[in-house]
Structures are given as structure tokens and as C-alpha cells.
Amino acid sequence: PAAGRVAQRRDALATIDSKPRVAAVAGKEGGMNWSAFGGWSQEYRYDSTSVDTSLVSTDFTSQSMVVTDGDLSLRGRGERYDVQARVSAGFMYDLLPDGPGNQTRVSIAYGDFADRRFGLNARLGRQSGYSGVLGTFDGLLLGWKPRPTMRFNLVAGSPVDSTGDAYVPDRQFVSAGASFSGWIDGLEISPYVIDQTYDGFEDRKAIGSEVRWFAPGRTVVGLFDYDLGYNVVNMAMLLGTFELPGRYTLTGSLDHHKSPYLTTRNALSGQPVQSLNELVALFGETMVRGFAEDRTADTETVSIGLSHPLGTRFQWTADASATRVSDLPASGGVEAVPGTGTEIGLGAQLIGNSLMRAGDVTILGFRVYEGDVARTVSISASSRFPLWGRLRAGPRLRFDYRTFDTGGLTQWVASPALRVDWNSAHTTIEFEAGGEWGSRELMTDREDSSRYWFSLAYRVGF
């Protein structure tokens, strides 16, 4: 914390023979050192699709737009105080007359003030990722760090469904959280409690915690969220990575969560009204809370993966996963939605480095997916290699073959693509183009489809 002051004293000692210079250095005491950094990018995207059967032939442009993004941070660092302002935003300019239209997106826009002496900080604006808050929100964060191993947060604001939305005050929350570490080597625990309302009704009231444990060759992360109003577990997830003897690496996850997270606002799904007030007026709050539970599925996933290097240039990975999504019952005039049952995925990859030229990467992949509707087999190959100078090329190819459970009908899709990019210290230029050709059997016909797309982008950082 005293690095700035010590640097000033060092400069003063180095110029001890010059009284005017000593006075100038001493005058900087308590001042701020300012820095600015960020980036700017623009990308043009084009996508055209054609679908043909024996009766119908259609051609349409599904996308033609210019996407502009920018990120700017201004930071001031003093002997005691730090200040920062950051904005990350974008604008999508739609060139199609019947397209979705232009859209402005603001992902981050906040000002932050910190007092290092007392471990205090305040952040106001659009931000994300604190104490049980789901995604992005507009609001205020107050933090206190009395010790390096201890931090407390108080957050209040309004959740944001999409970064293209403006501030909407109909949903409000208050959240309190903490973070503790140091008492067990590598372990950090971050409990929280949150209370959220929507149109004056209880929307989400939950307690939970994140747990992170890091040790040489081992990483474990756990998430837990319990809704006190509905008395259900919203999220229980455990992720782990372990280095095993013989240079093997094991990864695994256990995941049970509500999809989407259970909130009273979920009751609006499929309803003809736009606000919770209107729905409560029709059915009453008790029934509306039941609708919210009916519109929220349970999703459970188990996955495991193993990787191992082969010599100095190759590495193989293999993984398996199983996922199940529960049924959604009919209620409130909304039809039932069947679940998926248990869906199985199996995959393997072989990764090679510097096979043709120094610095290239080649990946061969194979995956089988067994779902409720169809069985899909995918084969893929991709590569990235240097051409000359700072120019790189990355061709890739994927082939999918799908067999549907109904009638044994089949479908195949081939997807080639090429990416070329040039990088300098602060600038990147990228061009990417590809296609997709497919054919699907119908009960009494065949559907052939083709798709072509490309994008051209540049990014500048400073």
C-alpha cells in the first residue's frame, strides 16, 4: 500500500543535491497516477440459408449486420485512494430491412472508489457477479476488507435480463455476502443471503455459498443456493480437477440446478399478461407461486473427463456426461412440456502440436450423443498454423450423422470453415468464412439445406 510514497521518497533521495527538484517530488505526495486502457472492435457478419424440398424452395439472408464494441477503463492510483471508471458497450447495426433491428448493449458501466487504508470500496453502475445476484445488475456495491483474508459485501440494485435493456425498477434486491480465507491453506468460502422483489411481491429469497479450494495439482469449486421462500435447492454443483500419477489429469462435475433459477417471475412464462401484478390479479399470489414452480425444470448433469500427454507433441482427452431435464406440468392455461429423460454424451480428442510447422495445433475429435429424439455421431478436425510473419490460418471440418428414433429417419450435415487472422502488438484482423450442407429424410419427402456465412473484423487495443 505504501509503494507510491516509497517511490516518491526514493526519487527525492536521488535528487538530494537539487532543492527545486526535491520540492517538486515532495509536491506529488498524495497525488494520483492515472492510466487508461481498453480496446475497440468492429465486425461485419453475413449469413445466407437455402432450404429445398420437392414442394417448397426458400432462400433468405438471416443475418447482415455490423457489430461495434468498445471497452474503456480509466484508473487513478494514489497513496491511499484508488478510483476507476469503466464502460464496456456495443452497438449492432442491422442491415436487413426485415431483420431484428438495431440494438445497443451495455455490459459494464460503473465508477469505483476504494480507500486502501480502511479497506473500503464503493462501486455504482452496471456490473455483475456478487453475492448470489444472478448475472448483470444495475446498482451499488459496498465492500469492506478489514483483513487480507476477510471481506464483506452489501449489494443493492435491479437485475438486468439482457445487456440491451435499460434500467428497469420493477425488480429490486438487497444482498449481503462475505469471503473468508487463510484459516485452511487454499480454502476460500463466500456465503451470502439475498432478498429480491418483483412488482412488490417476493421474487427470490435465498441463502448460499461458493467454496473454492486450490492446492498443487488439485482444484475444487462448489456452489450452493437454497431458496427460503420456496424451500427448494436452486443450485448444488461441485467441480474438480486433479493431477494423477503418470501425468494423467482427471476432471469431473456434479450439477443439480433449477432451469431457469426459481423466481416468482417464472410464472409469466406462457401467459398472455406482461406483469406479475396482472397475473396475481387473475389467479392470486398463492396460485401464481405454484405456476412459477411448474414453469421451472430440474436439470441434473454428471460428467467426467481424463487427459494424458503422449510424448512431447500429442495429448488425448476423453469425456462422458449424462444429463436429465424434468417434466413441466400443465397449469394456468399453459401446456405441459415433457422432460428429456437421461441423455448420454461420449467424446474423445487427439491434440497434436508442431506437426507440420513449429507452433501449429491440430485437433481430431469424435463424439456420440444419445438423446431422447435422436442419436448423433460427430467427427471433427481442426488446425491452426502460422503462414508467414504474423499471419495465421485455421481450417476446420465437422461431419454429423443423426438417426431419429421416429421411423429410423436420418440426417447428415457437413460444415467446413476457414479462419485467417493477423496479429500485432495492439491490432488483430480476422476473416472467417464457412458453409453448411445437409440432407434430412422426412416421412414422405427429403429436405436439403445449405448455408453460407462469413465475417470480417478488426480489433485495436491500447
C-alpha positions in Angstrom: 0.0 0.0 0.0 2.9 2.4 0.6 4.6 1.7 -2.7 3.7 5.2 -4.1 5.0 7.0 -1.1 8.2 5.0 -1.0 8.8 5.7 -4.7 8.5 9.5 -4.1 11.0 9.3 -1.2 13.4 7.3 -3.4 13.1 10.0 -6.1 13.8 12.7 -3.5 16.9 10.9 -2.3 18.2 10.5 -5.8 17.9 14.3 -6.4 19.1 15.4 -2.9 21.6 17.9 -4.5 18.8 19.9 -6.2 16.4 21.7 -3.8 13.9 22.7 -6.6 13.7 19.1 -7.8 13.2 17.9 -4.2 10.3 20.3 -3.7 8.7 19.1 -7.0 8.9 15.5 -5.9 7.6 16.2 -2.5 4.7 18.1 -4.1 3.4 14.9 -5.6 2.7 13.5 -2.2 -0.9 12.3 -2.1 -1.3 12.8 -5.9 -2.8 10.3 -8.3 -1.1 8.4 -11.1 -3.6 8.0 -14.0 -3.7 5.3 -16.7 -6.2 4.5 -19.4 -6.5 1.2 -21.3 -9.1 -0.6 -23.4 -10.0 -1.6 -26.9 -12.2 -1.1 -29.9 -13.6 -3.6 -32.4 -15.9 -3.8 -35.4 -17.2 -6.9 -37.2 -19.4 -7.4 -40.2 -21.4 -10.7 -40.2 -23.3 -12.2 -43.2 -25.4 -15.4 -43.2 -27.5 -16.8 -46.0 -29.6 -20.0 -45.9 -31.4 -22.1 -48.5 -33.9 -24.9 -47.9 -35.4 -27.2 -50.6 -38.0 -29.9 -50.7 -39.9 -31.4 -53.6 -42.7 -28.9 -52.9 -41.0 -25.8 -51.5 -37.8 -23.9 -52.1 -36.7 -20.9 -50.0 -33.7 -18.7 -49.9 -33.2 -15.9 -47.3 -30.5 -13.9 -45.7 -30.7 -14.5 -42.0 -28.0 -12.0 -40.9 -26.3 -8.9 -42.2 -25.0 -6.6 -39.6 -22.1 -4.5 -38.3 -21.2 -5.1 -34.7 -19.2 -2.4 -32.9 -17.8 -3.0 -29.4 -15.7 -0.8 -27.1 -14.2 -1.1 -23.7 -12.5 1.8 -21.8 -11.1 1.9 -18.3 -9.7 5.0 -16.6 -7.8 4.3 -13.4 -6.2 6.6 -10.9 -4.0 5.2 -8.2 -2.8 7.3 -5.2 -1.0 6.7 -2.0 -4.3 5.9 -0.2 -7.2 6.2 -2.7 -7.9 4.4 -6.0 -10.6 5.4 -8.5 -11.7 3.7 -11.6 -14.3 4.2 -14.3 -15.1 1.5 -16.8 -17.5 1.2 -19.7 -18.0 -1.8 -22.0 -20.7 -1.4 -24.6 -21.6 -2.3 -28.2 -24.0 -1.4 -31.0 -25.4 -3.8 -33.5 -26.4 -2.1 -36.8 -28.9 -4.3 -38.7 -28.6 -4.0 -42.5 -31.7 -6.2 -43.2 -35.0 -4.3 -43.9 -36.9 -7.0 -42.1 -34.3 -8.0 -39.5 -34.4 -7.8 -35.8 -33.3 -4.1 -35.8 -30.5 -2.1 -34.3 -29.6 -2.8 -30.7 -27.4 -1.1 -28.1 -25.8 -3.2 -25.5 -24.2 -2.0 -22.3 -22.4 -4.9 -20.4 -20.4 -2.8 -17.9 -20.7 0.9 -16.9 -19.6 1.8 -13.4 -17.5 4.0 -11.2 -15.4 2.6 -8.4 -13.8 4.3 -5.4 -11.5 2.5 -2.9 -9.8 3.5 0.3 -6.9 1.2 0.9 -6.2 2.4 4.4 -9.5 1.2 5.7 -10.2 -1.5 3.1 -13.4 0.2 1.9 -14.7 0.4 -1.7 -17.9 1.5 -3.4 -19.0 0.7 -7.0 -22.0 2.2 -8.6 -23.5 1.3 -12.0 -23.9 -1.7 -14.2 -21.9 -4.7 -13.0 -22.1 -8.4 -12.3 -21.0 -11.3 -10.1 -21.6 -10.7 -6.5 -23.2 -12.5 -3.5 -26.0 -14.6 -5.1 -27.0 -12.0 -7.7 -28.0 -13.8 -10.9 -26.0 -12.2 -13.8 -25.8 -8.5 -14.5 -27.5 -5.8 -12.4 -27.7 -2.0 -12.1 -26.9 -1.0 -8.6 -24.5 -0.2 -5.8 -21.8 -2.4 -4.2 -20.3 -1.5 -0.8 -17.3 -3.6 0.3 -15.1 -3.7 3.4 -11.9 -5.7 3.7 -10.7 -5.5 7.3 -8.1 -8.1 6.7 -6.4 -9.6 3.6 -8.3 -12.9 4.4 -11.7 -11.3 5.1 -14.2 -9.3 3.0 -17.8 -8.2 3.4 -20.1 -7.0 0.7 -23.5 -5.3 0.6 -25.2 -5.1 -2.8 -28.5 -3.4 -3.8 -30.0 -2.8 -7.2 -32.1 -4.2 -10.0 -31.4 -7.3 -12.1 -30.9 -6.9 -15.9 -32.3 -9.7 -18.2 -30.3 -8.5 -21.2 -27.4 -6.1 -21.7 -29.6 -4.5 -24.3 -32.1 -3.4 -21.7 -32.2 -0.1 -19.9 -32.6 0.2 -16.1 -36.0 -1.1 -15.0 -37.0 -0.6 -11.4 -39.8 -3.3 -11.2 -37.4 -5.8 -9.7 -35.2 -4.9 -6.7 -32.9 -6.8 -4.5 -30.6 -6.5 -1.5 -27.8 -8.9 -0.9 -25.2 -9.4 1.8 -22.1 -11.6 1.5 -18.7 -12.3 2.8 -15.5 -14.0 1.8 -13.2 -15.9 4.3 -9.8 -17.5 3.6 -6.5 -18.2 5.3 -7.7 -20.5 8.1 -7.2 -23.6 5.9 -4.5 -23.3 3.3 -6.0 -22.8 -0.2 -9.7 -22.7 1.0 -12.0 -19.7 0.4 -15.7 -19.7 1.5 -18.1 -17.0 0.3 -21.6 -17.2 1.9 -24.4 -14.8 1.0 -28.1 -14.0 1.6 -30.3 -12.3 -0.9 -33.9 -10.9 -0.9 -35.4 -9.9 -4.2 -38.9 -8.5 -5.0 -40.8 -8.1 -8.3 -43.8 -5.7 -8.5 -43.8 -5.7 -4.7 -44.1 -9.5 -4.5 -41.4 -11.8 -3.1 -39.4 -13.0 -6.2 -36.4 -14.7 -4.7 -35.2 -15.1 -1.1 -32.2 -17.4 -0.8 -29.0 -18.2 1.1 -26.0 -19.9 -0.4 -22.2 -20.0 -0.7 -19.3 -20.5 -3.0 -16.5 -22.7 -1.9 -13.1 -22.8 -3.6 -10.1 -24.9 -2.7 -6.8 -24.7 -4.5 -3.8 -26.9 -3.8 -0.9 -28.0 -6.0 -2.4 -30.4 -8.6 -5.9 -30.1 -7.2 -8.8 -27.6 -7.6 -12.3 -28.0 -6.2 -15.1 -25.4 -6.6 -18.6 -25.8 -5.1 -21.7 -23.7 -5.4 -24.9 -24.0 -3.3 -28.1 -21.9 -3.4 -31.2 -22.6 -1.3 -34.5 -20.7 -1.8 -36.0 -19.9 1.6 -39.4 -18.9 0.1 -40.0 -22.0 -2.0 -37.9 -24.4 0.3 -36.0 -25.8 -2.7 -32.4 -26.1 -3.8 -31.8 -23.8 -6.7 -28.2 -24.9 -7.3 -25.9 -27.6 -5.9 -22.7 -28.0 -8.0 -19.3 -29.5 -7.4 -16.4 -29.2 -9.9 -13.0 -30.7 -9.5 -9.6 -31.1 -11.3 -6.9 -33.5 -10.1 -3.5 -34.3 -11.3 -2.9 -38.1 -11.0 0.3 -40.2 -11.1 1.6 -40.9 -14.5 0.8 -37.4 -15.9 -3.0 -38.1 -16.0 -5.5 -35.3 -15.3 -9.0 -36.1 -14.0 -11.9 -33.6 -14.2 -15.4 -34.1 -13.0 -18.6 -32.3 -12.1 -21.9 -33.0 -10.3 -24.6 -30.4 -11.1 -28.2 -30.1 -9.9 -29.9 -26.8 -10.6 -33.3 -25.2 -11.4 -33.6 -24.2 -15.1 -34.1 -21.3 -15.0 -33.3 -20.3 -11.4 -36.6 -20.4 -9.5 -38.2 -17.0 -9.1 -41.8 -15.9 -8.9 -41.3 -14.1 -12.2 -41.1 -17.5 -13.9 -44.9 -17.8 -13.6 -45.2 -15.3 -16.5 -43.8 -17.9 -19.0 -46.5 -18.7 -21.5 -49.0 -16.3 -20.0 -50.8 -13.6 -22.1 -50.1 -10.8 -19.5 -46.9 -8.8 -19.2 -46.6 -8.1 -15.5 -46.8 -10.1 -12.2 -49.4 -7.6 -10.9 -51.8 -8.6 -13.7 -51.2 -12.3 -13.2 -51.8 -12.1 -9.4 -55.0 -10.1 -10.1 -56.2 -13.1 -12.2 -55.2 -16.0 -10.0 -54.0 -14.8 -6.6 -50.4 -14.9 -5.3 -50.6 -18.5 -4.0 -51.5 -19.9 -7.3 -49.0 -17.7 -9.1 -46.2 -19.1 -6.9 -47.3 -22.6 -7.9 -47.2 -21.6 -11.6 -43.6 -20.4 -11.1 -42.6 -23.8 -9.7 -44.4 -25.5 -12.6 -42.5 -23.4 -15.2 -39.1 -24.3 -13.6 -37.4 -27.6 -14.5 -34.9 -29.6 -12.6 -31.7 -30.2 -14.5 -29.1 -32.8 -13.4 -25.7 -33.4 -15.0 -22.8 -35.7 -14.2 -19.6 -35.5 -16.2 -16.1 -37.0 -16.0 -13.0 -36.4 -18.2 -9.5 -37.8 -18.4 -6.5 -36.4 -20.3 -2.9 -37.7 -20.8 0.1 -36.5 -22.9 1.7 -38.8 -25.4 5.3 -37.8 -25.7 6.0 -34.1 -26.3 3.7 -33.4 -29.2 0.5 -35.2 -28.6 -2.2 -35.3 -25.9 -5.5 -37.3 -25.8 -8.7 -36.4 -23.8 -11.8 -38.4 -23.2 -15.1 -37.4 -21.5 -18.5 -38.7 -20.7 -21.6 -37.0 -19.5 -25.2 -37.7 -18.6 -28.0 -35.1 -18.4 -31.6 -35.2 -17.4 -34.3 -32.5 -17.5 -37.6 -33.0 -15.7 -41.1 -32.5 -17.0 -43.0 -29.3 -16.7 -46.7 -29.9 -15.7 -49.6 -28.1 -17.3 -51.1 -25.3 -15.2 -52.6 -21.8 -15.5 -53.6 -22.4 -19.1 -50.0 -23.3 -20.1 -49.5 -26.7 -21.7 -47.2 -29.3 -20.2 -43.6 -29.7 -21.5 -42.1 -33.2 -21.4 -38.7 -33.8 -20.0 -35.7 -35.2 -21.8 -35.0 -38.4 -19.9 -31.3 -39.2 -19.5 -29.2 -38.1 -22.4 -25.7 -39.5 -22.8 -22.6 -37.9 -24.4 -19.3 -39.6 -25.1 -16.3 -37.9 -26.7 -12.6 -38.1 -27.4 -9.9 -35.8 -28.8 -6.4 -36.2 -30.0 -4.3 -33.0 -29.9 -1.1 -32.6 -31.8 1.4 -29.7 -31.6 4.1 -28.6 -34.1 3.3 -31.4 -36.5 3.9 -29.6 -39.8 5.4 -26.3 -38.6 6.6 -25.0 -35.3 3.6 -23.5 -33.4 0.8 -25.3 -35.2 -2.1 -27.1 -33.4 -4.2 -29.9 -34.8 -7.2 -31.4 -33.1 -9.1 -34.6 -34.2 -12.4 -35.2 -32.4 -15.1 -37.9 -32.2 -18.4 -37.6 -30.2 -21.5 -39.7 -29.8 -24.7 -38.2 -28.3 -27.6 -40.3 -27.4 -30.8 -38.3 -26.7 -34.5 -38.8 -26.4 -35.1 -37.7 -30.0 -32.1 -38.9 -32.0 -28.6 -40.4 -31.9 -25.9 -38.2 -33.3 -22.3 -39.2 -34.3 -19.9 -36.3 -34.9 -16.4 -36.3 -36.4 -14.3 -33.1 -36.5 -10.9 -31.9 -37.5 -9.4 -28.5 -37.0 -6.0 -26.9 -37.2 -4.3 -23.6 -36.7 -0.8 -22.9 -38.1 1.4 -20.0 -39.0 1.7 -19.0 -42.6 4.3 -16.2 -42.6 5.1 -13.4 -40.2 2.1 -12.7 -38.0 -0.4 -14.4 -40.3 -2.2 -17.5 -39.1 -4.8 -19.8 -40.7 -7.3 -22.2 -39.1 -9.3 -24.6 -41.3 -11.8 -26.9 -39.6 -14.3 -29.5 -40.7 -17.2 -31.2 -38.9 -19.5 -34.0 -40.1 -22.6 -35.0 -38.2 -24.8 -38.1 -38.8 -28.1 -38.3 -37.0 -30.6 -41.1 -36.7 -34.1 -40.2 -35.4 -36.0 -42.5 -33.1 -39.2 -41.9 -35.0 -39.2 -44.1 -38.2 -35.5 -44.5 -38.3 -35.1 -41.3 -40.4 -31.6 -40.0 -40.9 -29.9 -36.6 -41.4 -26.3 -35.6 -42.3 -24.6 -32.2 -42.0 -21.2 -31.2 -43.3 -19.7 -28.0 -42.0 -16.3 -26.7 -43.4 -14.9 -23.3 -42.3 -11.7 -21.3 -42.6 -10.4 -18.6 -40.3 -7.4 -16.3 -41.2 -6.1 -13.8 -38.7 -3.2 -11.3 -38.4 -1.9 -10.1 -35.1 0.4 -7.3 -34.0 1.1 -5.9 -30.6 -2.2 -3.9 -30.4 -4.2 -4.9 -33.5 -5.9 -8.0 -34.8 -7.6 -8.5 -38.1 -9.8 -11.6 -38.6 -11.6 -13.1 -41.6 -13.8 -16.2 -41.2 -15.9 -18.0 -43.8 -17.8 -21.3 -43.9 -20.6 -23.3 -45.2 -23.0 -26.0 -44.1 -24.6 -28.6 -46.3 -27.2 -31.1 -45.1 -29.9 -33.5 -46.1 -32.7 -34.9 -43.9 -35.2 -37.6 -44.6 -38.9 -36.7 -44.0 -41.8 -39.1 -43.8 -42.8 -38.6 -47.4 -40.0 -36.3 -48.7 -36.4 -35.1 -48.3 -35.2 -31.7 -47.2 -31.9 -30.4 -48.5 -30.3 -27.3 -46.9 -27.3 -25.1 -47.5 -25.9 -22.2 -45.6 -23.0 -19.8 -46.3 -21.6 -17.2 -43.9 -18.6 -15.0 -43.5 -17.3 -12.3 -41.1 -14.6 -9.7 -41.2 -13.4 -8.0 -38.1 -10.6 -5.8 -36.6 -9.7 -5.2 -33.0 -7.5 -2.4 -31.6 -6.2 -2.3 -28.1 -4.4 0.5 -26.2 
